[in-house]
Protein backbone atom coordinates (compact mmCIF):
# COMPACT_ATOMS: atom_id res chain seq x y z
CA UNK A 1 0.00 0.00 0.00
CA UNK A 2 1.27 3.47 -0.88
CA UNK A 3 2.14 5.75 2.06
CA UNK A 4 -0.74 7.94 3.20
CA UNK A 5 -0.44 11.57 2.16
CA UNK A 6 -2.89 14.34 3.02
CA UNK A 7 -2.26 17.84 1.62
CA UNK A 8 -4.38 19.35 4.41
CA UNK A 9 -2.27 17.88 7.21
CA UNK A 10 1.26 18.47 8.52
CA UNK A 11 1.19 15.30 10.63
CA UNK A 12 3.51 12.31 10.17
CA UNK A 13 0.99 10.01 8.51
CA UNK A 14 3.54 7.66 6.94
CA UNK A 15 5.60 7.40 10.15
CA UNK A 16 2.98 6.85 12.86
CA UNK A 17 -0.75 6.56 13.58
CA UNK A 18 -2.71 7.68 16.65
CA UNK A 19 -4.60 4.76 18.23
CA UNK A 20 -6.12 6.38 21.32
CA UNK A 21 -6.49 9.85 22.76
CA UNK A 22 -7.07 10.76 26.42
CA UNK A 23 -8.36 14.31 26.90
CA UNK A 24 -8.70 16.46 30.01
CA UNK A 25 -10.43 19.80 29.44
CA UNK A 26 -11.12 22.76 31.71
CA UNK A 27 -13.65 25.05 29.99
CA UNK A 28 -12.91 28.70 30.81
CA UNK A 29 -15.92 30.81 29.83
CA UNK A 30 -14.35 34.02 31.13
CA UNK A 31 -11.32 33.82 28.84
CA UNK A 32 -12.96 31.83 26.04
CA UNK A 33 -10.29 29.13 26.10
CA UNK A 34 -9.97 25.42 26.77
CA UNK A 35 -7.13 24.55 29.12
CA UNK A 36 -6.20 21.07 28.10
CA UNK A 37 -3.99 18.06 28.54
CA UNK A 38 -3.98 15.34 25.93
CA UNK A 39 -2.23 11.97 25.90
CA UNK A 40 -1.92 10.40 22.45
CA UNK A 41 -1.15 6.70 22.17
CA UNK A 42 0.82 6.51 18.92
CA UNK A 43 1.73 3.38 16.96
CA UNK A 44 5.08 3.50 15.16
CA UNK A 45 5.01 2.56 11.45
CA UNK A 46 8.76 2.62 10.70
CA UNK A 47 12.08 1.64 12.25
CA UNK A 48 14.43 4.18 13.85
CA UNK A 49 11.47 6.37 14.74
CA UNK A 50 12.67 9.39 16.76
CA UNK A 51 10.37 12.30 15.88
CA UNK A 52 6.81 13.08 14.90
CA UNK A 53 4.75 16.03 13.73
CA UNK A 54 1.20 16.88 14.78
CA UNK A 55 -1.28 19.41 13.43
CA UNK A 56 -1.96 22.50 15.52
CA UNK A 57 -3.36 25.96 14.94
CA UNK A 58 -3.19 28.92 17.33
CA UNK A 59 -2.46 26.67 20.32
CA UNK A 60 -0.23 27.65 23.24
CA UNK A 61 1.95 24.62 23.96
CA UNK A 62 3.33 24.58 27.51
CA UNK A 63 4.87 21.14 27.90
CA UNK A 64 5.40 17.93 25.94
CA UNK A 65 6.54 14.54 27.22
CA UNK A 66 6.93 11.06 25.73
CA UNK A 67 6.52 8.00 27.95
CA UNK A 68 6.91 10.33 30.92
CA UNK A 69 10.15 12.00 29.75
CA UNK A 70 10.24 15.70 28.86
CA UNK A 71 11.01 16.22 25.18
CA UNK A 72 11.99 19.03 22.86
CA UNK A 73 9.28 20.55 20.70
CA UNK A 74 8.84 23.48 18.33
CA UNK A 75 6.04 25.10 16.36
CA UNK A 76 6.91 25.48 12.69
CA UNK A 77 6.07 28.31 10.32
CA UNK A 78 2.38 29.20 10.41
CA UNK A 79 0.35 28.44 7.29
CA UNK A 80 -2.76 30.51 6.55
CA UNK A 81 -5.30 27.71 6.89
CA UNK A 82 -3.30 24.63 7.96
CA UNK A 83 -1.87 26.27 11.08
CA UNK A 84 1.55 25.40 12.49
CA UNK A 85 3.21 21.96 12.57
CA UNK A 86 4.01 20.84 16.12
CA UNK A 87 7.40 19.14 15.71
CA UNK A 88 8.33 16.77 18.55
CA UNK A 89 11.77 15.19 19.01
CA UNK A 90 11.97 12.03 21.13
CA UNK A 91 14.96 11.27 23.41
CA UNK A 92 14.94 7.66 22.18
CA UNK A 93 14.36 5.57 19.07
CA UNK A 94 11.49 3.16 18.50
CA UNK A 95 10.92 0.34 16.04
CA UNK A 96 7.98 -0.44 13.82
CA UNK A 97 5.04 -1.83 15.81
CA UNK A 98 6.02 -0.20 19.12
CA UNK A 99 3.90 2.45 20.85
CA UNK A 100 4.65 5.75 22.53
CA UNK A 101 2.41 7.91 24.72
CA UNK A 102 2.86 11.60 23.93
CA UNK A 103 1.43 13.99 26.54
CA UNK A 104 0.88 17.67 25.72
CA UNK A 105 -0.25 20.46 28.03
CA UNK A 106 -1.72 23.36 26.09
CA UNK A 107 -4.37 26.05 25.79
CA UNK A 108 -6.61 27.06 22.90
CA UNK A 109 -7.00 30.55 21.49
CA UNK A 110 -10.15 32.66 22.02
CA UNK A 111 -10.33 32.78 18.22
CA UNK A 112 -10.16 28.99 17.71
CA UNK A 113 -12.22 28.28 14.60
CA UNK A 114 -13.52 24.97 15.98
CA UNK A 115 -15.20 26.70 18.92
CA UNK A 116 -18.08 29.12 19.21
CA UNK A 117 -18.56 30.83 22.55
CA UNK A 118 -22.04 32.26 23.16
CA UNK A 119 -22.98 34.84 25.77
CA UNK A 120 -26.15 34.25 27.82
CA UNK A 121 -27.98 36.74 25.58
CA UNK A 122 -27.28 34.53 22.57
CA UNK A 123 -29.01 31.49 24.10
CA UNK A 124 -32.70 30.63 24.44
CA UNK A 125 -32.62 30.71 28.25
CA UNK A 126 -30.65 34.00 28.50
CA UNK A 127 -29.06 32.89 31.81
CA UNK A 128 -25.90 30.93 31.07
CA UNK A 129 -23.10 30.93 28.47
CA UNK A 130 -22.83 28.18 25.85
CA UNK A 131 -20.01 26.55 23.92
CA UNK A 132 -20.07 24.15 20.99
CA UNK A 133 -17.43 22.79 18.65
CA UNK A 134 -17.47 22.14 14.91
CA UNK A 135 -14.27 20.48 13.69
CA UNK A 136 -15.05 19.46 10.10
CA UNK A 137 -13.09 19.72 7.94
CA UNK A 138 -9.70 20.73 9.43
CA UNK A 139 -10.59 22.76 12.54
CA UNK A 140 -9.93 20.06 15.17
CA UNK A 141 -6.30 21.21 15.32
CA UNK A 142 -7.50 24.48 16.90
CA UNK A 143 -8.79 22.62 19.97
CA UNK A 144 -6.31 19.74 20.31
CA UNK A 145 -2.91 18.90 18.77
CA UNK A 146 -3.53 15.79 16.70
CA UNK A 147 -3.27 14.05 13.34
CA UNK A 148 -6.11 16.11 11.88
CA UNK A 149 -7.02 13.97 8.88
CA UNK A 150 -9.79 11.48 8.08
CA UNK A 151 -7.04 8.93 7.36
CA UNK A 152 -6.52 8.49 11.11
CA UNK A 153 -9.38 7.12 13.22
CA UNK A 154 -8.94 6.29 16.90
CA UNK A 155 -10.78 5.81 20.18
CA UNK A 156 -10.82 8.50 22.85
CA UNK A 157 -11.68 9.11 26.48
CA UNK A 158 -12.39 12.57 27.84
CA UNK A 159 -12.96 14.40 31.11
CA UNK A 160 -14.49 17.88 30.83
CA UNK A 161 -14.77 20.31 33.73
CA UNK A 162 -17.51 22.95 33.43
CA UNK A 163 -19.34 25.27 35.86
CA UNK A 164 -21.77 23.21 37.92
CA UNK A 165 -24.87 24.83 36.43
CA UNK A 166 -23.90 23.64 32.93
CA UNK A 167 -23.88 20.30 31.10
CA UNK A 168 -21.05 18.74 29.09
CA UNK A 169 -21.75 16.40 26.16
CA UNK A 170 -19.41 14.80 23.65
CA UNK A 171 -19.51 12.43 20.69
CA UNK A 172 -19.11 9.44 23.02
CA UNK A 173 -21.06 7.34 25.51
CA UNK A 174 -21.45 9.01 28.89
CA UNK A 175 -19.35 7.59 31.71
CA UNK A 176 -20.77 9.26 34.81
CA UNK A 177 -20.18 12.55 36.56
CA UNK A 178 -18.55 13.86 39.70
CA UNK A 179 -17.69 17.16 41.39
CA UNK A 180 -14.49 18.77 40.19
CA UNK A 181 -12.03 18.04 43.03
CA UNK A 182 -10.10 21.21 42.24
CA UNK A 183 -13.10 23.58 42.31
CA UNK A 184 -16.33 23.03 44.22
CA UNK A 185 -18.15 25.36 41.82
CA UNK A 186 -17.44 23.09 38.87
CA UNK A 187 -19.34 19.88 38.18
CA UNK A 188 -21.26 18.33 35.31
CA UNK A 189 -25.06 18.32 35.65
CA UNK A 190 -27.28 16.67 33.06
CA UNK A 191 -30.93 16.62 32.08
CA UNK A 192 -32.50 14.47 29.41
CA UNK A 193 -35.78 13.37 27.90
CA UNK A 194 -36.17 9.90 26.44
CA UNK A 195 -37.47 9.66 22.85
CA UNK A 196 -36.55 6.04 22.12
CA UNK A 197 -34.63 3.03 23.45
CA UNK A 198 -31.34 4.32 21.98
CA UNK A 199 -32.02 8.03 21.65
CA UNK A 200 -32.27 11.06 23.88
CA UNK A 201 -32.73 14.68 22.95
CA UNK A 202 -30.52 17.26 24.65
CA UNK A 203 -30.94 21.03 24.50
CA UNK A 204 -31.54 24.12 26.52
CA UNK A 205 -34.71 23.47 28.49
CA UNK A 206 -36.66 25.91 26.27
CA UNK A 207 -36.37 23.50 23.31
CA UNK A 208 -36.71 20.09 25.01
CA UNK A 209 -40.43 19.39 24.60
CA UNK A 210 -40.52 20.79 21.08
CA UNK A 211 -37.48 18.75 20.03
CA UNK A 212 -38.77 15.54 21.64
CA UNK A 213 -41.95 15.82 19.55
CA UNK A 214 -40.09 16.75 16.36
CA UNK A 215 -37.66 13.84 16.56
CA UNK A 216 -39.95 11.18 18.05
CA UNK A 217 -39.56 8.97 14.94
CA UNK A 218 -35.78 8.63 15.38
CA UNK A 219 -35.93 4.98 16.46
CA UNK A 220 -38.02 4.10 13.39
CA UNK A 221 -35.39 5.77 11.21
CA UNK A 222 -32.59 3.87 12.98
CA UNK A 223 -34.31 0.52 12.51
CA UNK A 224 -34.96 1.30 8.85
CA UNK A 225 -31.30 2.24 8.37
CA UNK A 226 -30.17 -1.00 10.05
CA UNK A 227 -32.39 -3.03 7.73
CA UNK A 228 -30.53 -1.45 4.80
CA UNK A 229 -26.95 -1.09 6.03
CA UNK A 230 -26.46 -3.53 8.92
CA UNK A 231 -26.20 -3.06 12.70
CA UNK A 232 -25.78 0.42 14.20
CA UNK A 233 -22.39 0.03 15.92
CA UNK A 234 -22.21 3.24 17.98
CA UNK A 235 -24.56 2.16 20.79
CA UNK A 236 -26.32 5.46 21.50
CA UNK A 237 -27.91 7.87 19.01
CA UNK A 238 -28.59 11.14 20.82
CA UNK A 239 -29.61 14.49 19.37
CA UNK A 240 -28.32 17.85 20.58
CA UNK A 241 -30.33 20.91 19.53
CA UNK A 242 -27.83 23.76 19.43
CA UNK A 243 -28.41 27.51 19.66
CA UNK A 244 -29.54 29.27 16.46
CA UNK A 245 -26.00 30.30 15.43
CA UNK A 246 -25.04 26.68 14.61
CA UNK A 247 -23.94 27.00 10.96
CA UNK A 248 -25.24 23.70 9.55
CA UNK A 249 -28.51 21.77 9.37
CA UNK A 250 -26.95 18.84 11.19
CA UNK A 251 -23.58 17.27 11.97
CA UNK A 252 -23.22 13.53 12.48
CA UNK A 253 -20.85 13.21 15.45
CA UNK A 254 -20.77 9.58 16.66
CA UNK A 255 -23.34 9.01 19.43
CA UNK A 256 -24.41 12.68 19.38
CA UNK A 257 -25.82 14.36 16.27
CA UNK A 258 -25.81 18.16 16.32
CA UNK A 259 -29.02 19.73 14.96
CA UNK A 260 -30.02 23.31 14.17
CA UNK A 261 -33.19 24.61 15.86
CA UNK A 262 -34.32 25.81 12.42
CA UNK A 263 -35.67 22.29 11.78
CA UNK A 264 -38.13 22.58 14.70
CA UNK A 265 -41.08 23.30 12.41
CA UNK A 266 -43.75 22.02 14.82
CA UNK A 267 -45.13 19.45 12.37
CA UNK A 268 -42.10 17.16 11.77
CA UNK A 269 -41.96 18.42 8.17
CA UNK A 270 -38.20 19.05 8.44
CA UNK A 271 -37.28 16.00 10.54
CA UNK A 272 -35.92 14.31 7.41
CA UNK A 273 -32.57 15.91 8.18
CA UNK A 274 -32.22 13.28 10.93
CA UNK A 275 -32.49 10.48 8.36
CA UNK A 276 -29.61 12.09 6.49
CA UNK A 277 -27.46 12.36 9.62
CA UNK A 278 -28.29 8.77 10.63
CA UNK A 279 -27.04 7.62 7.21
CA UNK A 280 -23.65 9.16 8.02
CA UNK A 281 -23.31 6.65 10.89
CA UNK A 282 -22.39 4.18 8.13
CA UNK A 283 -21.11 6.40 5.28
CA UNK A 284 -18.75 8.84 6.94
CA UNK A 285 -18.29 7.68 10.52
CA UNK A 286 -17.98 3.92 9.96
CA UNK A 287 -16.45 4.06 6.47
CA UNK A 288 -14.50 7.30 6.09
CA UNK A 289 -12.98 9.12 3.15
CA UNK A 290 -9.19 8.80 3.14
CA UNK A 291 -8.51 12.56 2.84
CA UNK A 292 -10.61 15.64 2.12
CA UNK A 293 -9.66 15.22 -1.54
CA UNK A 294 -12.01 12.20 -1.57
CA UNK A 295 -15.34 13.80 -0.69
CA UNK A 296 -17.60 10.90 -1.67
CA UNK A 297 -19.42 10.62 1.66
CA UNK A 298 -22.37 12.89 0.90
CA UNK A 299 -23.27 11.08 -2.35
CA UNK A 300 -23.49 7.70 -0.62
CA UNK A 301 -25.37 9.25 2.30
CA UNK A 302 -27.91 10.91 0.02
CA UNK A 303 -28.56 7.54 -1.63
CA UNK A 304 -29.05 5.77 1.72
CA UNK A 305 -31.17 8.70 2.94
CA UNK A 306 -33.52 8.47 -0.05
CA UNK A 307 -33.91 4.69 0.27
CA UNK A 308 -34.53 5.03 4.01
CA UNK A 309 -37.19 7.71 3.49
CA UNK A 310 -38.99 5.53 0.92
CA UNK A 311 -38.89 2.50 3.23
CA UNK A 312 -40.06 4.61 6.16
CA UNK A 313 -43.08 5.99 4.34
CA UNK A 314 -44.02 2.58 2.93
CA UNK A 315 -44.30 1.40 6.52
CA UNK A 316 -46.24 4.46 7.64
CA UNK A 317 -49.02 4.48 5.01
CA UNK A 318 -52.07 4.61 5.10
CA UNK A 319 -51.63 7.61 7.44
CA UNK A 320 -52.48 10.86 5.64
CA UNK A 321 -49.99 13.70 5.94
CA UNK A 322 -50.65 17.39 5.40
CA UNK A 323 -48.15 18.07 2.63
CA UNK A 324 -48.66 21.85 2.58
CA UNK A 325 -45.15 22.75 3.88
CA UNK A 326 -43.51 20.44 1.35
CA UNK A 327 -45.74 21.69 -1.48
CA UNK A 328 -44.94 25.31 -0.63
CA UNK A 329 -41.23 24.58 -0.39
CA UNK A 330 -41.08 22.84 -3.78
CA UNK A 331 -43.26 25.52 -5.40
CA UNK A 332 -41.10 28.38 -4.12
CA UNK A 333 -37.93 26.49 -4.99
CA UNK A 334 -39.12 26.13 -8.58
CA UNK A 335 -39.92 29.84 -8.72
CA UNK A 336 -36.40 30.66 -7.52
CA UNK A 337 -34.73 28.28 -9.95
CA UNK A 338 -36.96 28.81 -12.97
CA UNK A 339 -36.85 32.60 -13.24
CA UNK A 340 -33.68 34.36 -14.28
CA UNK A 341 -35.62 37.61 -13.97
CA UNK A 342 -37.37 38.54 -10.70
CA UNK A 343 -41.12 38.06 -10.47
CA UNK A 344 -43.13 41.27 -10.89
CA UNK A 345 -43.70 42.95 -7.53
CA UNK A 346 -47.46 42.86 -8.09
CA UNK A 347 -47.31 39.06 -8.41
CA UNK A 348 -45.33 38.71 -5.20
CA UNK A 349 -47.73 40.93 -3.26
CA UNK A 350 -50.66 38.89 -4.56
CA UNK A 351 -48.96 35.67 -3.38
CA UNK A 352 -48.65 37.16 0.10
CA UNK A 353 -52.31 38.20 0.05
CA UNK A 354 -53.46 34.72 -0.96
CA UNK A 355 -51.01 32.44 0.91
CA UNK A 356 -49.89 34.60 3.89
CA UNK A 357 -46.33 33.35 3.45
CA UNK A 358 -44.84 36.01 5.74
CA UNK A 359 -46.32 34.17 8.73
CA UNK A 360 -45.07 30.67 7.82
CA UNK A 361 -42.90 29.08 10.55
CA UNK A 362 -41.27 26.40 8.35
CA UNK A 363 -37.78 27.82 7.76
CA UNK A 364 -37.30 26.18 4.36
CA UNK A 365 -40.48 27.82 3.06
CA UNK A 366 -39.78 31.15 4.72
CA UNK A 367 -36.23 31.27 3.34
CA UNK A 368 -37.32 30.68 -0.26
CA UNK A 369 -40.20 33.13 0.04
CA UNK A 370 -38.00 35.95 1.35
CA UNK A 371 -35.50 35.46 -1.48
CA UNK A 372 -38.31 35.85 -4.01
CA UNK A 373 -39.54 39.00 -2.24
CA UNK A 374 -36.13 40.69 -2.13
CA UNK A 375 -35.40 39.80 -5.75
CA UNK A 376 -38.69 41.48 -6.69
CA UNK A 377 -37.44 44.59 -4.83
CA UNK A 378 -40.23 44.50 -2.28
CA UNK A 379 -38.75 46.89 0.26
CA UNK A 380 -40.99 45.67 3.09
CA UNK A 381 -39.28 42.27 2.83
CA UNK A 382 -35.75 43.59 3.39
CA UNK A 383 -35.97 43.85 7.21
CA UNK A 384 -37.65 40.42 7.32
CA UNK A 385 -34.82 38.92 5.27
CA UNK A 386 -32.12 40.53 7.41
CA UNK A 387 -33.93 39.40 10.55
CA UNK A 388 -33.93 35.79 9.38
CA UNK A 389 -30.29 36.08 8.30
CA UNK A 390 -29.24 37.14 11.79
CA UNK A 391 -31.67 35.45 14.20
CA UNK A 392 -30.11 32.11 13.19
CA UNK A 393 -26.72 31.31 11.68
CA UNK A 394 -27.30 28.33 9.40
CA UNK A 395 -25.15 29.05 6.35
CA UNK A 396 -27.76 27.56 4.01
CA UNK A 397 -30.05 30.47 4.95
CA UNK A 398 -27.79 33.24 6.22
CA UNK A 399 -25.43 33.54 3.26
CA UNK A 400 -28.04 33.64 0.45
CA UNK A 401 -30.26 36.10 2.35
CA UNK A 402 -27.37 38.50 2.93
CA UNK A 403 -26.41 38.16 -0.74
CA UNK A 404 -29.95 38.91 -1.93
CA UNK A 405 -30.18 42.08 0.14
CA UNK A 406 -26.66 43.13 -0.87
CA UNK A 407 -27.58 42.70 -4.55
CA UNK A 408 -30.59 45.00 -4.05
CA UNK A 409 -28.42 48.07 -4.67
CA UNK A 410 -30.57 50.42 -2.60
CA UNK A 411 -29.93 48.24 0.46
CA UNK A 412 -26.33 47.09 -0.10
CA UNK A 413 -25.05 49.34 2.67
CA UNK A 414 -27.80 48.11 4.99
CA UNK A 415 -26.72 44.50 4.40
CA UNK A 416 -23.11 45.36 5.28
CA UNK A 417 -24.16 47.40 8.32
CA UNK A 418 -26.42 44.62 9.64
CA UNK A 419 -23.71 42.00 9.16
CA UNK A 420 -21.13 44.07 11.04
CA UNK A 421 -23.58 44.57 13.92
CA UNK A 422 -24.19 40.82 14.23
CA UNK A 423 -20.81 39.45 13.16
CA UNK A 424 -19.69 38.57 16.67
CA UNK A 425 -22.80 36.43 17.21
CA UNK A 426 -22.15 34.28 14.13
CA UNK A 427 -19.99 31.16 14.00
CA UNK A 428 -16.44 32.09 12.84
CA UNK A 429 -16.80 30.08 9.62
CA UNK A 430 -20.17 31.66 8.83
CA UNK A 431 -18.84 35.15 9.53
CA UNK A 432 -15.82 34.55 7.28
CA UNK A 433 -17.98 33.34 4.37
CA UNK A 434 -20.56 36.15 4.66
CA UNK A 435 -17.75 38.71 4.77
CA UNK A 436 -16.49 37.33 1.46
CA UNK A 437 -20.02 37.41 0.01
CA UNK A 438 -20.37 41.08 0.97
CA UNK A 439 -16.84 41.91 -0.25
CA UNK A 440 -15.67 42.96 3.21
CA UNK A 441 -11.94 42.76 3.92
CA UNK A 442 -10.74 41.75 7.36
N, C-alpha and C positions, 0 to 999 in steps of 0.2 A: 504494500500500500504506500502511495506517495505521502511524504510528510504533510501534515496539515499546515495550511497557510491562510491567514485571515487578514486582509488589508486594513480592517478596522481595528485591529488589536496589536499592541506592542508585545504581548505576553509570549513566553517561550513555549509555544504550542508543540514544537517538534522535540523539545528536550524534556518536558514534564507535563503532568496532567493532575489537576486538583481532584481529589477523591471525596473529601469531606471538608466542611467549613463550620467552625464553632464561633458564634458571634455573641458578643456582650455589648449592648447599647445602653447609653444613658441619654434620654431625649431631653434636650435643654431648650425649652420654649422661649426663654428670655433672650438667649443669644442666637436662636435659630440654627443650632448645630447638633449633630450627633457626636457624642464622645464615645469612641469605640475601641474595642480590642477584638481582633480576629485571629483565630488559629487555623491555618490552612494545612490539611494533610495532603502532601504532594507526592505522587508516584513518579519515580525517575524513569525516563525512557531511553537513556543513553549511558554509556560508561564514562568514567572520569567527569562526572557531573559536579560542578563546583560553583555555579551561579545560576540565577534565574531572574526573569523580568516579569513584573506584573503590570496590569493597567491601573492607572490612577488619574484623577483629574481634580485639581484644586483641593487636594487633601493635605493636611498638616501631619507629617509623619514624625512621631516622637521617638519611637524605639522599635527595633526589629531584632528578633532572636531566632535561632534555628536549633531545634532540639535542646532548648534551654540555654544555649550559648549566645551572647551578644554578637551581632555581625555588622559588617559595614554595609551601608546602603546609600544610594544617591538617587535624586530625581533628575531625569534627563531633560533635554530641551522640550519646552511645552509646544504642542501642536494645537492648532486652532480648535479642532473638534475631537481629536483623539486624546487630548490631555498630555500627561507627562509619564514616560516609562519609569516605574520604580525598579531600579536595578539593585539586586541583592547579591552580595558575595559571601559564600559560605567559608568557614574556617576549616573545612574538610572536604574530601571527595567522596562521592557515592557512585555505586554501580547500578546498571539497569535493573529494574525490579525492586530496588530498595525504596524506602519512604522517608520523608523528612517533614517535621512539623514546623512551619514558619509562623511565628507569632508577631503581630504588628499592633502597636498602640498608635492611635491616630485620632484626628478630628476632622469632620466635614466642614465645608465652607457654607456660610449663610446663603450663598448663591448657587449651591449644588443643584444641577438641572434635574436630578432624579427626585428632588424633594419639593413639595409645596407646603409652605407654612401658612395657615389661615388664622386670622385674628378671630376673637369671639363674634365680632360683627359680621364676619363672612360665613358663619354657620347658621343652621336653622334654629338652634336653641339660643344663640346670642350670649351664652354664659361662659363657654370654655374654648380654648384654642384647639386647633385640629392640624394634623399632619398626615399626608399620604405620600407614597412613593410611586414613581412610574419609571421603570428602568429601560424598557424597550425603546430604541434598539441598543444603544451603547452608552446609557447613562448610569448603569450600575457602578461604574468606576468612580462616580462622584460620591458614593456613599460607602464603598468598601473597596480596598485594593484587592484585585482578583484577576483571573483570566476571563476577561469580559468578552466572551464569544459564544455563540451557540454550539460550537464544536466541543465545548467542555461542559458536561453535566455532572453534578455531584449532589450528595446529600448534605443537609445542614441542620444544625441545632442552634437555637438562639434564645437569649435572655434579654428582655427589654424592660428597662426601668422607666416608668412614667409617673406623673403626679397621680395621687391616689384617687382623684375624682375622674380619671380618664381610663380608657380601655385600650389595650394593645392587641392587635391581630396581625398575623402573618400568613404567608402562603404555606402553611404547615399545620399539622394536627396539634391541638392545644395540649399542653403537658402540665397543667396546674398553674397555681399562682401563690404568691407569698409576699409578705411585706418586704420592702427593700431594707436589708439590715443596716445599710449606711445612712438611711434617711427615713424617719418615721412618717414623713409626709408623702412618700412615694410608694405606691403599690398598684397592682393591676386589678381593677374591678371590671366585671363583665356582666352584660345583660344579653338575653337572647330570646327569640321566639321561634318555636319549632314550626317548620312548614313541610316536613317530610322526614322519613326515617334516616336519610343521609344529609339533609339540608337544613340549614338555619339561615335566617336573614339577620344581618347586623346593620345598624345605622344609628344616627342620632335618634333619640326617642320620638321626635316629631314625625319621622318617616316610617316607623316600625309597622304599624297596622296597615298602612297603605301599601307598603312593600310586601308584607306577608300575603295580602290579597292578590297583588299583581303577579307574584311569582309562585302561587300555590300549585301550579302544574309542573314544577321543576322535577319532581320524582317521576312523573309520566315521561317527561323528556329524557331523563337519564335512562329509564328502562328501554325506551325506544332506541336510544343511541347504542345501548349495550346489545340489543338484538341485531344491530347492523354491524357493529365494530368490535364486539367482544367485551369482556368484563371491564368495568371502570376500576382502575388500579389505585386511585388516589385516596380511597377510603371515604373522606368527607367531601361534600360539595356545598360549600357555604357561599352566600351572596353578601357583599358589602355595598350598601348604597352610600356613595360618597357625596360630599357637598357639590353644589352646582358647578364649581370651577373645574371639575374633573374633565380633561380635554377629549375623552373618547366615549363612545357608546358603552363599551365594555372592555375588560382586559382579563384574560383567562389565566390568572395566577393559579398554580396547583392548590387545590383545597379551598381556595377563596377567590371567587370571581369578583372583580370590581365592576360596579354598574353606575351609570349616570342617573341622577334623579329625573332626567328629562324623559325617561321611558315609563315613568309612573303616570300613565294616562287615565287611570281610574276604571278602565274597561278591559284591561289585558290586551289591548290592540297592538301594543308595542313589545309585548313579552317575548316575541320571537327572537329578540337579540340574545336571550338566554340559550336558545337552541344553538345559535351560532357559537357562543362561548363554550358550551358543553362540547361541541364538536372538536374544539381545540384541545380538549383533554386527550384526544388520540392524535390528531394531526397538529403538531406544534409542541405540546408538552411531552407526549410519549415518544413520538417520532419527530425529530427536530431537524430543521435545515442546518447544513454544515456550517455555513457562514451567511452573512446578510447579503451576499451576492446571489444566494439561492433562495429566493423568496417565493417558494411554491406553496407555502402553508395555507394561505388564504384560499387558493383555488380548490384544494382538496377539502378544506373546511366548508366552503360554500356548497360543494357537491353533497357532502354528508348532511349539511344543514337542510338542504332542499329535500333530500330523501326522508330525513327525520320528520320534517314538517308534513310531508305527504302521508307518511305512516301514522303520524299523530292524529291527523284529521280524519283518516279512514277509520280509526278506532272511535273517534268522538261522534261522528254522525250517528243518528239523525238529529242531533241538537242543532237548532237554528241560531245562527250568529247574526247580529246586526253588523253589516259590513260597511256602514256609512263612513267610519274613519278611513278604512282602506280605500273605498271608492273615491273619497275626496282626495286622498293622498295621490292616487294614481292619476286622477283627472288633472290636478294641479301640476303634477310632475310632467304630464304630457304637454300642458300649456307652456311650461317653462322650456321644455326641450324642443317643442315644435314651432316656436315662433322666434325667428331671428330679430324681428321688430317687436317692440313692446305692444301689448294690447292697448287699444284706445282707452283713455281714462274713463269715458262714459260706460264702457263695457265693465270695467273693474268695479266702478261704483254700483252698477246694477247687480253684479255678483254679490257684493256685500249686502245690498238691500234684500236679495232673495235668500241667500244662504247664511248670512250673519257669521261670516268666517272670522271676523275680528275677535269673536268670543270663544272660538274653539280652543280646548285645552290640549288636544293632541299635538305634540311639538312638531311632528313630521308634517302635519297639515298646516300648522301655523307658519312654520318656516317657509314652505313653498308659497303660501299665500302672500306673505310679506314681501318676498322677492318679486312676485308679479306686481304688487302695488307700487313698490319703489321704482321698478323698471317703467311703469306707466306714468311716473312722475306725479304720483298722488302724494302731495306734501303732508297730508295728515298721517300717512303711514310711516314717515321717516322716524318720528320719536318712538313709534311702536317697534320698528325694526332695530333701532339702537338699544331699546330696552331689552329686547330678546337677546341681542348680541352680547349684552353685558350682565344680565341677571343669571346667566349660565355661561360656561366656558367650553362647551363641547365644540371642537374645531369644525365638525361637520356643519354646524349652524353659525358659529361666531364669525368665521372667516368669510363665507359668502355674503352674509348680511352686511358686514363692514364694507366689503367690496362694492356691493350694490349701492349703498349710500354714498360711498366715495365717488363712484362713477356718475352719480347724479350731481352734475357740476355745481349747482347752486348750494349743495350741502357737503361738498368735499371737505371744507374746513371744519364743519360740524362733526364729521366722521373722525377726523384726526383729533380734534379737541376731546371728544367723548372717549376715544381710545386712551389718550394720555391720562385722562382722569381715572380710568379704571384699570390701567395697565398693571398696577401692583397687585390687583386682586386676581389676575389671570395666571394660569400655570405658565412657567417660564417658556416652555416650548410654544404654547399658544401665543403668548405675547410676542415672541420672536417672529413667528410666521405672519401675524397680523401686521406687525411693523413693516415687514417686507411688502405685504399687500398694499399698504398705504404709503409706501415709498418714504418711510421714516428711517433716517440713519441714527444708529446708536440707541 
